[in-house]
Amino acid sequence: MMSNIKDETVMFNFGADDDKAAKALCLSCRAMLEKGYSPINQLVGYLLSDDPAYITSNRNARNEIRRLGRDELLEELVRFYLENNENIKKGTE
């Protein structure tokens, strides 16, 4: 029986880098903090469910987040994490 699993790494590439996702995330986090919500919990809920009710409408945050795809938001979160994690930069755990 032959396996259909490929041994090659597939390249995944988004469009041009811009700061729309970063701005939307920052705005949303500030808006959620102002309303007493945990931005981490709310963003995870939104990213998993695609339900905009997890994002407050305060400061128009819900509309700003909805202008972007969840893939764009995830890309920004992963990029920021990898660029700002000292252990990754040093090659340590």
Biotite code that builds the C-alpha atoms (Angstrom):
import biotite.structure as struc

atoms = struc.array([
    struc.Atom([0.000, 0.000, 0.000], chain_id="A", res_id=1, res_name="MET", atom_name="CA", element="C"),
    struc.Atom([1.443, 3.388, -0.981], chain_id="A", res_id=2, res_name="MET", atom_name="CA", element="C"),
    struc.Atom([1.302, 6.403, 1.275], chain_id="A", res_id=3, res_name="SER", atom_name="CA", element="C"),
    struc.Atom([0.073, 9.743, -0.060], chain_id="A", res_id=4, res_name="ASN", atom_name="CA", element="C"),
    struc.Atom([2.152, 11.669, 2.474], chain_id="A", res_id=5, res_name="ILE", atom_name="CA", element="C"),
    struc.Atom([4.679, 13.986, 0.850], chain_id="A", res_id=6, res_name="LYS", atom_name="CA", element="C"),
    struc.Atom([8.148, 14.381, 2.294], chain_id="A", res_id=7, res_name="ASP", atom_name="CA", element="C"),
    struc.Atom([8.655, 17.807, 0.795], chain_id="A", res_id=8, res_name="GLU", atom_name="CA", element="C"),
    struc.Atom([7.966, 21.049, 2.611], chain_id="A", res_id=9, res_name="THR", atom_name="CA", element="C"),
    struc.Atom([5.226, 23.118, 1.002], chain_id="A", res_id=10, res_name="VAL", atom_name="CA", element="C"),
    struc.Atom([5.824, 26.854, 0.791], chain_id="A", res_id=11, res_name="MET", atom_name="CA", element="C"),
    struc.Atom([3.021, 29.049, 2.105], chain_id="A", res_id=12, res_name="PHE", atom_name="CA", element="C"),
    struc.Atom([3.163, 32.715, 1.271], chain_id="A", res_id=13, res_name="ASN", atom_name="CA", element="C"),
    struc.Atom([0.741, 35.546, 1.907], chain_id="A", res_id=14, res_name="PHE", atom_name="CA", element="C"),
    struc.Atom([0.506, 38.747, -0.066], chain_id="A", res_id=15, res_name="GLY", atom_name="CA", element="C"),
    struc.Atom([2.544, 41.856, 0.554], chain_id="A", res_id=16, res_name="ALA", atom_name="CA", element="C"),
    struc.Atom([3.445, 42.612, 4.157], chain_id="A", res_id=17, res_name="ASP", atom_name="CA", element="C"),
    struc.Atom([1.639, 45.598, 5.586], chain_id="A", res_id=18, res_name="ASP", atom_name="CA", element="C"),
    struc.Atom([0.641, 46.754, 9.007], chain_id="A", res_id=19, res_name="ASP", atom_name="CA", element="C"),
    struc.Atom([-3.149, 46.577, 8.665], chain_id="A", res_id=20, res_name="LYS", atom_name="CA", element="C"),
    struc.Atom([-3.359, 43.442, 10.793], chain_id="A", res_id=21, res_name="ALA", atom_name="CA", element="C"),
    struc.Atom([-1.027, 44.859, 13.447], chain_id="A", res_id=22, res_name="ALA", atom_name="CA", element="C"),
    struc.Atom([-3.061, 48.068, 13.668], chain_id="A", res_id=23, res_name="LYS", atom_name="CA", element="C"),
    struc.Atom([-6.366, 46.190, 13.859], chain_id="A", res_id=24, res_name="ALA", atom_name="CA", element="C"),
    struc.Atom([-5.036, 43.887, 16.578], chain_id="A", res_id=25, res_name="LEU", atom_name="CA", element="C"),
    struc.Atom([-3.665, 46.786, 18.643], chain_id="A", res_id=26, res_name="CYS", atom_name="CA", element="C"),
    struc.Atom([-6.885, 48.775, 18.309], chain_id="A", res_id=27, res_name="LEU", atom_name="CA", element="C"),
    struc.Atom([-8.968, 45.740, 19.241], chain_id="A", res_id=28, res_name="SER", atom_name="CA", element="C"),
    struc.Atom([-6.812, 44.907, 22.253], chain_id="A", res_id=29, res_name="CYS", atom_name="CA", element="C"),
    struc.Atom([-7.045, 48.464, 23.593], chain_id="A", res_id=30, res_name="ARG", atom_name="CA", element="C"),
    struc.Atom([-10.801, 48.504, 23.029], chain_id="A", res_id=31, res_name="ALA", atom_name="CA", element="C"),
    struc.Atom([-11.268, 45.165, 24.822], chain_id="A", res_id=32, res_name="MET", atom_name="CA", element="C"),
    struc.Atom([-9.095, 46.229, 27.754], chain_id="A", res_id=33, res_name="LEU", atom_name="CA", element="C"),
    struc.Atom([-11.152, 49.418, 28.101], chain_id="A", res_id=34, res_name="GLU", atom_name="CA", element="C"),
    struc.Atom([-14.275, 47.283, 28.382], chain_id="A", res_id=35, res_name="LYS", atom_name="CA", element="C"),
    struc.Atom([-12.705, 44.859, 30.871], chain_id="A", res_id=36, res_name="GLY", atom_name="CA", element="C"),
    struc.Atom([-12.300, 41.901, 28.499], chain_id="A", res_id=37, res_name="TYR", atom_name="CA", element="C"),
    struc.Atom([-9.238, 39.683, 28.167], chain_id="A", res_id=38, res_name="SER", atom_name="CA", element="C"),
    struc.Atom([-7.900, 40.376, 24.651], chain_id="A", res_id=39, res_name="PRO", atom_name="CA", element="C"),
    struc.Atom([-6.207, 36.969, 24.525], chain_id="A", res_id=40, res_name="ILE", atom_name="CA", element="C"),
    struc.Atom([-9.371, 35.054, 25.382], chain_id="A", res_id=41, res_name="ASN", atom_name="CA", element="C"),
    struc.Atom([-11.537, 37.138, 23.082], chain_id="A", res_id=42, res_name="GLN", atom_name="CA", element="C"),
    struc.Atom([-9.164, 36.916, 20.114], chain_id="A", res_id=43, res_name="LEU", atom_name="CA", element="C"),
    struc.Atom([-8.759, 33.164, 20.513], chain_id="A", res_id=44, res_name="VAL", atom_name="CA", element="C"),
    struc.Atom([-12.537, 32.807, 20.614], chain_id="A", res_id=45, res_name="GLY", atom_name="CA", element="C"),
    struc.Atom([-12.861, 34.877, 17.461], chain_id="A", res_id=46, res_name="TYR", atom_name="CA", element="C"),
    struc.Atom([-10.064, 33.102, 15.590], chain_id="A", res_id=47, res_name="LEU", atom_name="CA", element="C"),
    struc.Atom([-11.453, 29.671, 16.417], chain_id="A", res_id=48, res_name="LEU", atom_name="CA", element="C"),
    struc.Atom([-15.098, 30.434, 15.725], chain_id="A", res_id=49, res_name="SER", atom_name="CA", element="C"),
    struc.Atom([-15.142, 33.348, 13.252], chain_id="A", res_id=50, res_name="ASP", atom_name="CA", element="C"),
    struc.Atom([-17.880, 34.807, 15.448], chain_id="A", res_id=51, res_name="ASP", atom_name="CA", element="C"),
    struc.Atom([-17.436, 38.609, 15.557], chain_id="A", res_id=52, res_name="PRO", atom_name="CA", element="C"),
    struc.Atom([-19.369, 38.782, 18.838], chain_id="A", res_id=53, res_name="ALA", atom_name="CA", element="C"),
    struc.Atom([-16.073, 37.963, 20.593], chain_id="A", res_id=54, res_name="TYR", atom_name="CA", element="C"),
    struc.Atom([-14.724, 41.375, 19.546], chain_id="A", res_id=55, res_name="ILE", atom_name="CA", element="C"),
    struc.Atom([-16.129, 44.497, 21.172], chain_id="A", res_id=56, res_name="THR", atom_name="CA", element="C"),
    struc.Atom([-17.701, 47.179, 19.030], chain_id="A", res_id=57, res_name="SER", atom_name="CA", element="C"),
    struc.Atom([-15.956, 49.778, 21.239], chain_id="A", res_id=58, res_name="ASN", atom_name="CA", element="C"),
    struc.Atom([-13.679, 52.016, 19.106], chain_id="A", res_id=59, res_name="ARG", atom_name="CA", element="C"),
    struc.Atom([-15.102, 50.288, 16.017], chain_id="A", res_id=60, res_name="ASN", atom_name="CA", element="C"),
    struc.Atom([-12.815, 47.320, 16.796], chain_id="A", res_id=61, res_name="ALA", atom_name="CA", element="C"),
    struc.Atom([-15.226, 44.681, 15.519], chain_id="A", res_id=62, res_name="ARG", atom_name="CA", element="C"),
    struc.Atom([-15.462, 46.303, 12.099], chain_id="A", res_id=63, res_name="ASN", atom_name="CA", element="C"),
    struc.Atom([-11.692, 46.760, 11.877], chain_id="A", res_id=64, res_name="GLU", atom_name="CA", element="C"),
    struc.Atom([-11.025, 43.108, 12.712], chain_id="A", res_id=65, res_name="ILE", atom_name="CA", element="C"),
    struc.Atom([-13.685, 41.906, 10.253], chain_id="A", res_id=66, res_name="ARG", atom_name="CA", element="C"),
    struc.Atom([-11.980, 43.789, 7.391], chain_id="A", res_id=67, res_name="ARG", atom_name="CA", element="C"),
    struc.Atom([-9.171, 41.252, 7.606], chain_id="A", res_id=68, res_name="LEU", atom_name="CA", element="C"),
    struc.Atom([-9.200, 37.535, 7.135], chain_id="A", res_id=69, res_name="GLY", atom_name="CA", element="C"),
    struc.Atom([-8.416, 35.321, 10.084], chain_id="A", res_id=70, res_name="ARG", atom_name="CA", element="C"),
    struc.Atom([-5.399, 34.076, 8.143], chain_id="A", res_id=71, res_name="ASP", atom_name="CA", element="C"),
    struc.Atom([-4.013, 37.629, 8.036], chain_id="A", res_id=72, res_name="GLU", atom_name="CA", element="C"),
    struc.Atom([-4.495, 38.016, 11.783], chain_id="A", res_id=73, res_name="LEU", atom_name="CA", element="C"),
    struc.Atom([-2.835, 34.665, 12.477], chain_id="A", res_id=74, res_name="LEU", atom_name="CA", element="C"),
    struc.Atom([0.065, 35.569, 10.218], chain_id="A", res_id=75, res_name="GLU", atom_name="CA", element="C"),
    struc.Atom([0.620, 38.809, 12.153], chain_id="A", res_id=76, res_name="GLU", atom_name="CA", element="C"),
    struc.Atom([0.407, 37.058, 15.534], chain_id="A", res_id=77, res_name="LEU", atom_name="CA", element="C"),
    struc.Atom([2.891, 34.358, 14.519], chain_id="A", res_id=78, res_name="VAL", atom_name="CA", element="C"),
    struc.Atom([5.229, 36.899, 12.893], chain_id="A", res_id=79, res_name="ARG", atom_name="CA", element="C"),
    struc.Atom([5.215, 39.089, 15.990], chain_id="A", res_id=80, res_name="PHE", atom_name="CA", element="C"),
    struc.Atom([5.773, 36.140, 18.308], chain_id="A", res_id=81, res_name="TYR", atom_name="CA", element="C"),
    struc.Atom([8.679, 34.750, 16.311], chain_id="A", res_id=82, res_name="LEU", atom_name="CA", element="C"),
    struc.Atom([10.328, 38.141, 15.849], chain_id="A", res_id=83, res_name="GLU", atom_name="CA", element="C"),
    struc.Atom([10.045, 38.982, 19.554], chain_id="A", res_id=84, res_name="ASN", atom_name="CA", element="C"),
    struc.Atom([10.872, 35.696, 21.230], chain_id="A", res_id=85, res_name="ASN", atom_name="CA", element="C"),
    struc.Atom([14.419, 35.853, 22.576], chain_id="A", res_id=86, res_name="GLU", atom_name="CA", element="C"),
    struc.Atom([14.710, 32.063, 22.893], chain_id="A", res_id=87, res_name="ASN", atom_name="CA", element="C"),
    struc.Atom([14.044, 31.632, 19.187], chain_id="A", res_id=88, res_name="ILE", atom_name="CA", element="C"),
    struc.Atom([16.607, 34.298, 18.324], chain_id="A", res_id=89, res_name="LYS", atom_name="CA", element="C"),
    struc.Atom([19.221, 32.601, 20.520], chain_id="A", res_id=90, res_name="LYS", atom_name="CA", element="C"),
    struc.Atom([18.327, 29.096, 19.357], chain_id="A", res_id=91, res_name="GLY", atom_name="CA", element="C"),
    struc.Atom([17.481, 28.007, 22.904], chain_id="A", res_id=92, res_name="THR", atom_name="CA", element="C"),
    struc.Atom([14.341, 26.774, 24.571], chain_id="A", res_id=93, res_name="GLU", atom_name="CA", element="C"),
])
